[in-house]
């Protein structure tokens, strides 16, 4: 495979300045004068950039060892074809069930989030100030006098710690 760094775009000029020169040929299924359809970007955010690999990323021969040219070429072709077709077959078997399960899971999560979690959080945010005021009143009326009384009762208690050595014979 040739890396993109080595590919250079050169403008080809002809003597009669034909406007068709230098333009790529339309795909065979398109009509003349029709713009070709844009490829469907399946990874527009580049989530799976780490999965872009070529034959030369996996297999490489050092300069001291070379197989026959046809072996190397056929290995490249078979690697690419087997990778493509295995992926297609596995995705055919896995994509539909995983899509259904994922869609069901995200639908449940979205429904719970929209109809249960957010309303509960809003309810708590709205009802907390009155509950906080009520709780502070309960603490001031019941708990604070009880703690103050217990504190006054126990304030006269003093402990004296002494060490005595008692010897018995």
Secondary structure as the mmCIF struct_conf table of DSSP 4:
data_model
#
loop_
_struct_conf.conf_type_id
_struct_conf.id
_struct_conf.beg_label_comp_id
_struct_conf.beg_label_asym_id
_struct_conf.beg_label_seq_id
_struct_conf.end_label_comp_id
_struct_conf.end_label_asym_id
_struct_conf.end_label_seq_id
HELX_RH_3T_P HELX_RH_3T_P1 UNK A 4 UNK A 6
TURN_TY1_P TURN_TY1_P1 UNK A 15 UNK A 16
TURN_TY1_P TURN_TY1_P2 UNK A 19 UNK A 22
BEND BEND1 UNK A 23 UNK A 23
HELX_LH_PP_P HELX_LH_PP_P1 UNK A 24 UNK A 27
TURN_TY1_P TURN_TY1_P3 UNK A 28 UNK A 29
BEND BEND2 UNK A 30 UNK A 30
HELX_LH_PP_P HELX_LH_PP_P2 UNK A 31 UNK A 31
TURN_TY1_P TURN_TY1_P4 UNK A 32 UNK A 33
HELX_LH_PP_P HELX_LH_PP_P3 UNK A 34 UNK A 39
BEND BEND3 UNK A 42 UNK A 42
TURN_TY1_P TURN_TY1_P5 UNK A 44 UNK A 45
TURN_TY1_P TURN_TY1_P6 UNK A 47 UNK A 48
HELX_RH_3T_P HELX_RH_3T_P2 UNK A 49 UNK A 51
HELX_RH_AL_P HELX_RH_AL_P1 UNK A 55 UNK A 58
TURN_TY1_P TURN_TY1_P7 UNK A 63 UNK A 64
HELX_RH_AL_P HELX_RH_AL_P2 UNK A 69 UNK A 112
HELX_RH_PI_P HELX_RH_PI_P1 UNK A 113 UNK A 117
HELX_RH_AL_P HELX_RH_AL_P3 UNK A 118 UNK A 138
HELX_RH_PI_P HELX_RH_PI_P2 UNK A 139 UNK A 143
HELX_RH_AL_P HELX_RH_AL_P4 UNK A 144 UNK A 154
TURN_TY1_P TURN_TY1_P8 UNK A 155 UNK A 156
#
